[in-house]
Amino acid sequence: QVQLVEAGGGLVQPGGSLRLSCAASGIIFSRYAMGWFRQAPGKQRELVAAITSEGITNYADSVKGRFTISRDNAKNTVNLQMNSLKPEDTAVYYCNTAWGVRFDWGQGTQVTVSS
């Protein structure tokens, strides 16, 4: 059974930082390109960062230069370092495969950027 468990969200002021983590189980993690997605109220879920099994990264224009995705294949984890956060980054953040087969979504982790 595949499980994706996200953690690390919270309330942060504009300009602040957060580090999200995602632990995957039940899959051969190293085989998959992984991604971080977010969904803001009333909006569709969007892919904001992706990392291939070899460590090649890609970012949405809205987060480029502020967010950094990384992975540890030995620990089956994928992380998202978020710096210079803006109110428009407020959303529930999820991890999943970046493309192709998608597994059941986890519960996500709420990120709120507000003063």
N, C-alpha and C positions, 0 to 999 in steps of 0.2 A: 504494500500500500504506500503510495507516494504521499509524502507530507512536506509542505513548505511552511515554515514558521518564521514570520518577520518580527523584528523587535527594534527598539531604539528610538521610536518617535517621541514626540513631546511638544511642549509649548516653548517657543524661542522667539526672541525679539528680532526684528529686521536687522540684517547684518551678521546674525549669529550663525552657529554651526551645529550640525547634528551628524551622527554616524549611525546609519541603519545596518542591520545585519539580517541575513536570511540563512536559515539552516535547512538543508534538504536531506530527506531520507527516503529510502525505497527506490532510488534510481542510481544508475552509474553516472554520477554527477559529472565526471570529467568528459563525458561524451557530448555534453550539451552546451550550446551557447546560452548564456543566462542573461536575463534582463531585469531591470527595475522599471516598474510601471507606476503611474499614479492616476487617481481619479478624484477630481474635485466635484463638489456638489453640483448636480445639473449638467455635468460634462461627461464625455466619453473617456474611458480609460485610455491612457496614452503611454507609449514606451518612451522613457526618458534617457535610459542608458543601457548599453548592451556590452557583453564581453564574450568573446569566443573561447573555446576550450584552450586555445593557445595564448589567450591573453590580449587579443586585439580588441580595442574598445571603440565604441561609437556613441555619440551623444546627440540628443535633440538640441536644436539651436538655442532653445530657451534656457538650457542649463550648461551649455558648453563654457568651459573655463571656470565654472563654479562647483560642479559635481565631479567626483571621481569614483568610478566603479572598479572593484578589485575582486579577486576570488582566491580561495584556498582549496584546491582540489583534494588535498589530504584530509581536510576537515569538512568537506562538502558544504562550504559556506561561500556566500557572495555578499559583499558589503557595498555600501554607498556612502561616501563622505560628501556631505553637503555643506558648502561654505557660502558666505555672502547671501544668506537666505533672504527671500523677498516674500511679501504677503501673497503674491500669486503662486508661490510654491506650496501653499496650504492645500493639502489633499490627504487621502489615504494612499499609502505606498505599499505596493505588492511586488513580490518577485515571482518569476516563472521563466520558462524557456523563452528566449528572445524571439524565436521564430520556429515554424514547423509545429510539431506536436506540442500541445499545451496540457499541462496537468491541472487538476482541480486547484482553484485559487485558495490561498490561505486566508486568514482573517485580516491580514494587512496591519499596518501600523500608522496611526494618525500623526501627521505633522501639521502643526499650526504655527504660522508665523504672524505674530501680532505684537504691537506695543501696548 
